[in-house]
Amino acid sequence: MELALLLARLLLSAVFLLAGIGKLGDPKGAIQGLKDFGLPGALARPLSLLLCVGEIATAVALVPLAGAWYGACAALGLLGIFVLAIGITLARGRNPDCHCFGQLHSAPVGWKTLVRNGILIALAGWLVFRGPGQVGPSLWAHLASAGENERKFFIIGGCVMAFLTFRALRRKEPAEESAESESEFDLGWETNEKETNVQEVVAKRKEHSPELQKILEVGMGWPIGTRAPEFALPTLAGETRSLQSLREEGKTICIVFSSPYCESCRAILPQLNAWMQEYDRSLNIILISRGGTKENVAKLKDFEASRVLLQPGFEHSEAYGVSATPAALLVDTEGVIQSRLAIGRDEIKQLISSVAKPPSIEAQSS
């Protein structure tokens, strides 16, 4: 029992230490993660730093016996907040990347995230329930009396933690811009400069309108009537399609943003494929998916290859103010946004059904 309590403390400490240090090593990702959960940009930056400090302080408090119970209380509180935020987000049909461990690991939240946090909550609750002074032995006293094999186990564990901590703190070198992520934007304001970096263009345009900046920061997309950002992206078939080429087809465009790692996206794919075929004459439904061909071809093999566009990361999603997938919006043949951002299967279904005409109605009208 005493060893189990000690191991529970050390596991919680390791998780919070890696989470806190990971966020410090990836500050942009940590801030973006909070924005994706709905926090305004003005609050995301200071709260991100506060969260890092809180997680590291919790990790440190869990190790010595004198502060272990208080560390367990802090861990229980933080985990409870995380579970509540994730639950509300999932209930709204959103699956943003959690950026839980910075560069070590980042994936869209889902039921696995809730299960993982549930196990950690159970461990923290066990320690809190036992009360101060009843949360296991002192680490150093236990190591002094431990056998040779047990000491080796703790030494190996310490080496693994040191390696993971180093990895969490090591920042990635900035990647070179690929041709796939380059595009010149027209967001409705005149400009004389020749710009090709998607995020730089959007950032400069947002300076012209604080209201638009607030809208994009909370992931609600551009307002109706705004000129849609241009793009030129490769398809699953290897050809390049742009917003301009889609507009020239003479149909309203429905852009659906997806990710091969998003469970909600996978759930809507069969219905989305059916809509593409059913409403093809009145609506041009296009899927913009994160990643390359390798990540998408298996999951999207039933789709017409020319209707699946690939973005290397999130640059074009961010340009459209999208922070969660699946999400969709309408663009008319003039390149103007005609709908608010629809997030989740139900909203996307409602958006498409509001403008698409089934073949029978088209035949009658013609």
DOTI-118519 format. One record per residue (C-alpha): residue number from 1; z, y, x. Coordinates in steps of 0.02 Angstrom, whole numbers. Layout:
@num:NUM c3:Z c2:Y c1:X
...
//
This chain:
@num:1 c3:0 c2:0 c1:0
@num:2 c3:46 c2:122 c1:138
@num:3 c3:-117 c2:89 c1:230
@num:4 c3:-216 c2:108 c1:69
@num:5 c3:-137 c2:277 c1:36
@num:6 c3:-177 c2:334 c1:213
@num:7 c3:-358 c2:275 c1:198
@num:8 c3:-376 c2:365 c1:31
@num:9 c3:-317 c2:527 c1:113
@num:10 c3:-434 c2:505 c1:261
@num:11 c3:-583 c2:465 c1:149
@num:12 c3:-554 c2:621 c1:44
@num:13 c3:-528 c2:723 c1:201
@num:14 c3:-691 c2:660 c1:276
@num:15 c3:-789 c2:697 c1:118
@num:16 c3:-723 c2:875 c1:102
@num:17 c3:-741 c2:910 c1:288
@num:18 c3:-923 c2:855 c1:291
@num:19 c3:-958 c2:950 c1:130
@num:20 c3:-881 c2:1111 c1:195
@num:21 c3:-958 c2:1102 c1:369
@num:22 c3:-1125 c2:1047 c1:296
@num:23 c3:-1131 c2:1203 c1:188
@num:24 c3:-1087 c2:1312 c1:337
@num:25 c3:-1232 c2:1234 c1:432
@num:26 c3:-1350 c2:1266 c1:286
@num:27 c3:-1294 c2:1432 c1:209
@num:28 c3:-1459 c2:1466 c1:121
@num:29 c3:-1457 c2:1295 c1:39
@num:30 c3:-1276 c2:1316 c1:-14
@num:31 c3:-1311 c2:1485 c1:-94
@num:32 c3:-1467 c2:1418 c1:-179
@num:33 c3:-1367 c2:1270 c1:-244
@num:34 c3:-1245 c2:1386 c1:-333
@num:35 c3:-1390 c2:1489 c1:-403
@num:36 c3:-1470 c2:1330 c1:-469
@num:37 c3:-1310 c2:1293 c1:-565
@num:38 c3:-1326 c2:1461 c1:-652
@num:39 c3:-1221 c2:1579 c1:-546
@num:40 c3:-1293 c2:1755 c1:-522
@num:41 c3:-1354 c2:1794 c1:-347
@num:42 c3:-1219 c2:1928 c1:-324
@num:43 c3:-1083 c2:1795 c1:-347
@num:44 c3:-1171 c2:1649 c1:-262
@num:45 c3:-1154 c2:1716 c1:-84
@num:46 c3:-966 c2:1755 c1:-81
@num:47 c3:-923 c2:1600 c1:-184
@num:48 c3:-1024 c2:1492 c1:-65
@num:49 c3:-920 c2:1551 c1:81
@num:50 c3:-759 c2:1533 c1:-19
@num:51 c3:-809 c2:1355 c1:-66
@num:52 c3:-841 c2:1310 c1:116
@num:53 c3:-672 c2:1377 c1:169
@num:54 c3:-585 c2:1290 c1:24
@num:55 c3:-664 c2:1121 c1:62
@num:56 c3:-622 c2:1130 c1:247
@num:57 c3:-444 c2:1187 c1:210
@num:58 c3:-424 c2:1042 c1:88
@num:59 c3:-488 c2:919 c1:218
@num:60 c3:-366 c2:983 c1:349
@num:61 c3:-218 c2:981 c1:229
@num:62 c3:-247 c2:798 c1:183
@num:63 c3:-219 c2:732 c1:360
@num:64 c3:-39 c2:781 c1:406
@num:65 c3:95 c2:706 c1:295
@num:66 c3:176 c2:877 c1:263
@num:67 c3:22 c2:948 c1:178
@num:68 c3:-59 c2:789 c1:111
@num:69 c3:4 c2:805 c1:-69
@num:70 c3:-49 c2:986 c1:-82
@num:71 c3:-218 c2:940 c1:-8
@num:72 c3:-234 c2:804 c1:-140
@num:73 c3:-197 c2:932 c1:-277
@num:74 c3:-332 c2:1047 c1:-207
@num:75 c3:-454 c2:902 c1:-196
@num:76 c3:-420 c2:853 c1:-376
@num:77 c3:-448 c2:1032 c1:-435
@num:78 c3:-611 c2:1055 c1:-340
@num:79 c3:-679 c2:887 c1:-395
@num:80 c3:-635 c2:926 c1:-575
@num:81 c3:-733 c2:1089 c1:-565
@num:82 c3:-881 c2:998 c1:-486
@num:83 c3:-884 c2:864 c1:-622
@num:84 c3:-873 c2:995 c1:-760
@num:85 c3:-1016 c2:1098 c1:-686
@num:86 c3:-1126 c2:944 c1:-660
@num:87 c3:-1089 c2:879 c1:-835
@num:88 c3:-1136 c2:1044 c1:-917
@num:89 c3:-1295 c2:1055 c1:-812
@num:90 c3:-1349 c2:878 c1:-856
@num:91 c3:-1312 c2:909 c1:-1040
@num:92 c3:-1433 c2:1055 c1:-1033
@num:93 c3:-1569 c2:939 c1:-965
@num:94 c3:-1568 c2:1012 c1:-790
@num:95 c3:-1561 c2:918 c1:-623
@num:96 c3:-1543 c2:1046 c1:-482
@num:97 c3:-1514 c2:992 c1:-304
@num:98 c3:-1328 c2:995 c1:-270
@num:99 c3:-1335 c2:1038 c1:-82
@num:100 c3:-1166 c2:949 c1:-77
@num:101 c3:-1171 c2:907 c1:108
@num:102 c3:-1293 c2:1037 c1:173
@num:103 c3:-1425 c2:962 c1:287
@num:104 c3:-1340 c2:791 c1:289
@num:105 c3:-1384 c2:752 c1:110
@num:106 c3:-1455 c2:847 c1:-38
@num:107 c3:-1524 c2:770 c1:-197
@num:108 c3:-1541 c2:814 c1:-380
@num:109 c3:-1379 c2:787 c1:-477
@num:110 c3:-1372 c2:640 c1:-597
@num:111 c3:-1258 c2:504 c1:-661
@num:112 c3:-1237 c2:437 c1:-483
@num:113 c3:-1163 c2:605 c1:-433
@num:114 c3:-1040 c2:595 c1:-577
@num:115 c3:-991 c2:416 c1:-529
@num:116 c3:-964 c2:465 c1:-348
@num:117 c3:-855 c2:613 c1:-396
@num:118 c3:-764 c2:505 c1:-523
@num:119 c3:-711 c2:384 c1:-387
@num:120 c3:-651 c2:527 c1:-279
@num:121 c3:-556 c2:601 c1:-426
@num:122 c3:-469 c2:433 c1:-452
@num:123 c3:-413 c2:430 c1:-269
@num:124 c3:-353 c2:611 c1:-274
@num:125 c3:-264 c2:581 c1:-440
@num:126 c3:-177 c2:429 c1:-369
@num:127 c3:-108 c2:532 c1:-225
@num:128 c3:-56 c2:676 c1:-339
@num:129 c3:29 c2:557 c1:-462
@num:130 c3:139 c2:483 c1:-324
@num:131 c3:212 c2:653 c1:-284
@num:132 c3:257 c2:746 c1:-123
@num:133 c3:314 c2:635 c1:20
@num:134 c3:247 c2:478 c1:-64
@num:135 c3:65 c2:486 c1:-8
@num:136 c3:71 c2:363 c1:136
@num:137 c3:124 c2:368 c1:318
@num:138 c3:88 c2:495 c1:451
@num:139 c3:-79 c2:461 c1:535
@num:140 c3:-8 c2:477 c1:711
@num:141 c3:146 c2:371 c1:675
@num:142 c3:37 c2:237 c1:599
@num:143 c3:-81 c2:236 c1:749
@num:144 c3:67 c2:220 c1:867
@num:145 c3:123 c2:60 c1:781
@num:146 c3:-50 c2:-10 c1:739
@num:147 c3:-126 c2:-162 c1:820
@num:148 c3:-271 c2:-159 c1:942
@num:149 c3:-404 c2:-204 c1:813
@num:150 c3:-342 c2:-75 c1:690
@num:151 c3:-344 c2:60 c1:825
@num:152 c3:-525 c2:14 c1:865
@num:153 c3:-568 c2:35 c1:681
@num:154 c3:-493 c2:210 c1:678
@num:155 c3:-579 c2:256 c1:843
@num:156 c3:-748 c2:201 c1:776
@num:157 c3:-716 c2:298 c1:617
@num:158 c3:-672 c2:453 c1:718
@num:159 c3:-832 c2:437 c1:821
@num:160 c3:-937 c2:422 c1:663
@num:161 c3:-854 c2:577 c1:591
@num:162 c3:-885 c2:674 c1:752
@num:163 c3:-1069 c2:625 c1:748
@num:164 c3:-1089 c2:673 c1:565
@num:165 c3:-999 c2:838 c1:594
@num:166 c3:-1118 c2:879 c1:736
@num:167 c3:-1267 c2:836 c1:626
@num:168 c3:-1200 c2:944 c1:485
@num:169 c3:-1179 c2:1095 c1:598
@num:170 c3:-1346 c2:1077 c1:685
@num:171 c3:-1470 c2:1190 c1:600
@num:172 c3:-1649 c2:1136 c1:578
@num:173 c3:-1785 c2:1227 c1:672
@num:174 c3:-1892 c2:1329 c1:555
@num:175 c3:-2043 c2:1227 c1:505
@num:176 c3:-2216 c2:1294 c1:532
@num:177 c3:-2301 c2:1357 c1:377
@num:178 c3:-2432 c2:1234 c1:316
@num:179 c3:-2594 c2:1283 c1:236
@num:180 c3:-2531 c2:1206 c1:75
@num:181 c3:-2391 c2:1334 c1:61
@num:182 c3:-2498 c2:1486 c1:94
@num:183 c3:-2563 c2:1593 c1:-46
@num:184 c3:-2593 c2:1776 c1:-85
@num:185 c3:-2499 c2:1832 c1:-238
@num:186 c3:-2538 c2:1958 c1:-371
@num:187 c3:-2378 c2:1988 c1:-470
@num:188 c3:-2434 c2:2142 c1:-562
@num:189 c3:-2404 c2:2277 c1:-431
@num:190 c3:-2533 c2:2356 c1:-319
@num:191 c3:-2520 c2:2315 c1:-134
@num:192 c3:-2627 c2:2349 c1:18
@num:193 c3:-2550 c2:2226 c1:139
@num:194 c3:-2621 c2:2051 c1:171
@num:195 c3:-2475 c2:1930 c1:147
@num:196 c3:-2482 c2:1740 c1:148
@num:197 c3:-2303 c2:1678 c1:146
@num:198 c3:-2255 c2:1638 c1:-34
@num:199 c3:-2070 c2:1678 c1:-21
@num:200 c3:-2098 c2:1840 c1:76
@num:201 c3:-2221 c2:1902 c1:-54
@num:202 c3:-2106 c2:1865 c1:-200
@num:203 c3:-1956 c2:1943 c1:-111
@num:204 c3:-2050 c2:2105 c1:-79
@num:205 c3:-2114 c2:2114 c1:-258
@num:206 c3:-1940 c2:2087 c1:-329
@num:207 c3:-1883 c2:2244 c1:-239
@num:208 c3:-1991 c2:2343 c1:-360
@num:209 c3:-1887 c2:2285 c1:-508
@num:210 c3:-1701 c2:2244 c1:-502
@num:211 c3:-1714 c2:2171 c1:-678
@num:212 c3:-1846 c2:2046 c1:-623
@num:213 c3:-1740 c2:2002 c1:-473
@num:214 c3:-1592 c2:1959 c1:-585
@num:215 c3:-1703 c2:1852 c1:-696
@num:216 c3:-1772 c2:1752 c1:-550
@num:217 c3:-1602 c2:1729 c1:-470
@num:218 c3:-1535 c2:1633 c1:-621
@num:219 c3:-1692 c2:1525 c1:-632
@num:220 c3:-1756 c2:1591 c1:-798
@num:221 c3:-1935 c2:1624 c1:-741
@num:222 c3:-2041 c2:1780 c1:-756
@num:223 c3:-2041 c2:1882 c1:-918
@num:224 c3:-2180 c2:1860 c1:-1045
@num:225 c3:-2324 c2:1977 c1:-1006
@num:226 c3:-2299 c2:1967 c1:-817
@num:227 c3:-2448 c2:1918 c1:-711
@num:228 c3:-2425 c2:1739 c1:-650
@num:229 c3:-2411 c2:1709 c1:-462
@num:230 c3:-2571 c2:1639 c1:-388
@num:231 c3:-2574 c2:1470 c1:-300
@num:232 c3:-2697 c2:1353 c1:-216
@num:233 c3:-2628 c2:1176 c1:-200
@num:234 c3:-2696 c2:1004 c1:-156
@num:235 c3:-2709 c2:872 c1:-292
@num:236 c3:-2669 c2:687 c1:-281
@num:237 c3:-2855 c2:662 c1:-251
@num:238 c3:-2853 c2:780 c1:-101
@num:239 c3:-2954 c2:923 c1:-177
@num:240 c3:-2883 c2:1099 c1:-194
@num:241 c3:-2855 c2:1182 c1:-362
@num:242 c3:-2799 c2:1360 c1:-388
@num:243 c3:-2735 c2:1458 c1:-536
@num:244 c3:-2900 c2:1553 c1:-533
@num:245 c3:-3001 c2:1392 c1:-549
@num:246 c3:-2891 c2:1333 c1:-693
@num:247 c3:-2913 c2:1498 c1:-784
@num:248 c3:-3101 c2:1481 c1:-770
@num:249 c3:-3093 c2:1323 c1:-877
@num:250 c3:-3059 c2:1437 c1:-1027
@num:251 c3:-2903 c2:1354 c1:-1096
@num:252 c3:-2720 c2:1403 c1:-1103
@num:253 c3:-2633 c2:1328 c1:-952
@num:254 c3:-2467 c2:1238 c1:-965
@num:255 c3:-2389 c2:1222 c1:-793
@num:256 c3:-2255 c2:1088 c1:-782
@num:257 c3:-2143 c2:1085 c1:-628
@num:258 c3:-2078 c2:914 c1:-578
@num:259 c3:-1999 c2:816 c1:-435
@num:260 c3:-2015 c2:632 c1:-388
@num:261 c3:-1826 c2:629 c1:-361
@num:262 c3:-1781 c2:697 c1:-534
@num:263 c3:-1724 c2:570 c1:-664
@num:264 c3:-1761 c2:687 c1:-810
@num:265 c3:-1937 c2:711 c1:-742
@num:266 c3:-1967 c2:524 c1:-735
@num:267 c3:-1910 c2:510 c1:-917
@num:268 c3:-2037 c2:638 c1:-979
@num:269 c3:-2187 c2:576 c1:-877
@num:270 c3:-2256 c2:449 c1:-1004
@num:271 c3:-2250 c2:577 c1:-1145
@num:272 c3:-2323 c2:712 c1:-1033
@num:273 c3:-2469 c2:599 c1:-987
@num:274 c3:-2500 c2:566 c1:-1172
@num:275 c3:-2498 c2:753 c1:-1210
@num:276 c3:-2625 c2:784 c1:-1072
@num:277 c3:-2748 c2:668 c1:-1159
@num:278 c3:-2707 c2:713 c1:-1339
@num:279 c3:-2718 c2:901 c1:-1320
@num:280 c3:-2849 c2:908 c1:-1183
@num:281 c3:-2974 c2:1011 c1:-1285
@num:282 c3:-2852 c2:1154 c1:-1322
@num:283 c3:-2725 c2:1150 c1:-1181
@num:284 c3:-2742 c2:1123 c1:-994
@num:285 c3:-2579 c2:1037 c1:-942
@num:286 c3:-2553 c2:1036 c1:-754
@num:287 c3:-2411 c2:954 c1:-658
@num:288 c3:-2346 c2:1036 c1:-498
@num:289 c3:-2238 c2:909 c1:-408
@num:290 c3:-2130 c2:925 c1:-254
@num:291 c3:-2175 c2:828 c1:-96
@num:292 c3:-2331 c2:745 c1:-29
@num:293 c3:-2448 c2:608 c1:-87
@num:294 c3:-2336 c2:468 c1:-25
@num:295 c3:-2186 c2:523 c1:-130
@num:296 c3:-2289 c2:552 c1:-287
@num:297 c3:-2431 c2:427 c1:-296
@num:298 c3:-2323 c2:279 c1:-352
@num:299 c3:-2235 c2:375 c1:-491
@num:300 c3:-2390 c2:468 c1:-550
@num:301 c3:-2522 c2:332 c1:-534
@num:302 c3:-2559 c2:338 c1:-721
@num:303 c3:-2600 c2:524 c1:-716
@num:304 c3:-2772 c2:598 c1:-689
@num:305 c3:-2766 c2:641 c1:-504
@num:306 c3:-2845 c2:812 c1:-527
@num:307 c3:-2703 c2:865 c1:-643
@num:308 c3:-2564 c2:833 c1:-516
@num:309 c3:-2541 c2:971 c1:-388
@num:310 c3:-2425 c2:950 c1:-239
@num:311 c3:-2309 c2:1080 c1:-162
@num:312 c3:-2224 c2:1034 c1:4
@num:313 c3:-2053 c2:1100 c1:-48
@num:314 c3:-1995 c2:1222 c1:-181
@num:315 c3:-2093 c2:1375 c1:-127
@num:316 c3:-2204 c2:1386 c1:-282
@num:317 c3:-2064 c2:1335 c1:-400
@num:318 c3:-1959 c2:1477 c1:-330
@num:319 c3:-2107 c2:1595 c1:-345
@num:320 c3:-2108 c2:1559 c1:-532
@num:321 c3:-1918 c2:1576 c1:-545
@num:322 c3:-1893 c2:1389 c1:-576
@num:323 c3:-1725 c2:1319 c1:-517
@num:324 c3:-1721 c2:1154 c1:-612
@num:325 c3:-1844 c2:1019 c1:-662
@num:326 c3:-1931 c2:975 c1:-772
@num:327 c3:-1982 c2:1150 c1:-822
@num:328 c3:-2140 c2:1222 c1:-900
@num:329 c3:-2223 c2:1385 c1:-951
@num:330 c3:-2388 c2:1445 c1:-1023
@num:331 c3:-2518 c2:1553 c1:-936
@num:332 c3:-2670 c2:1622 c1:-1027
@num:333 c3:-2848 c2:1634 c1:-964
@num:334 c3:-2814 c2:1809 c1:-897
@num:335 c3:-2674 c2:1743 c1:-785
@num:336 c3:-2533 c2:1819 c1:-889
@num:337 c3:-2374 c2:1722 c1:-929
@num:338 c3:-2365 c2:1688 c1:-1116
@num:339 c3:-2198 c2:1599 c1:-1138
@num:340 c3:-2021 c2:1595 c1:-1076
@num:341 c3:-1975 c2:1455 c1:-957
@num:342 c3:-1943 c2:1291 c1:-1050
@num:343 c3:-1818 c2:1179 c1:-962
@num:344 c3:-1791 c2:996 c1:-1006
@num:345 c3:-1889 c2:872 c1:-1112
@num:346 c3:-1845 c2:945 c1:-1282
@num:347 c3:-1891 c2:1124 c1:-1237
@num:348 c3:-2053 c2:1069 c1:-1154
@num:349 c3:-2101 c2:965 c1:-1306
@num:350 c3:-2067 c2:1114 c1:-1419
@num:351 c3:-2168 c2:1229 c1:-1305
@num:352 c3:-2320 c2:1115 c1:-1303
@num:353 c3:-2316 c2:1077 c1:-1489
@num:354 c3:-2307 c2:1264 c1:-1527
@num:355 c3:-2478 c2:1299 c1:-1451
@num:356 c3:-2572 c2:1134 c1:-1440
@num:357 c3:-2688 c2:1078 c1:-1578
@num:358 c3:-2717 c2:893 c1:-1611
@num:359 c3:-2901 c2:836 c1:-1612
@num:360 c3:-2906 c2:824 c1:-1803
@num:361 c3:-2860 c2:1007 c1:-1826
@num:362 c3:-2985 c2:1061 c1:-1693
@num:363 c3:-3123 c2:967 c1:-1781
@num:364 c3:-3083 c2:1052 c1:-1947
@num:365 c3:-3077 c2:1225 c1:-1870
@num:366 c3:-3244 c2:1200 c1:-1784
//
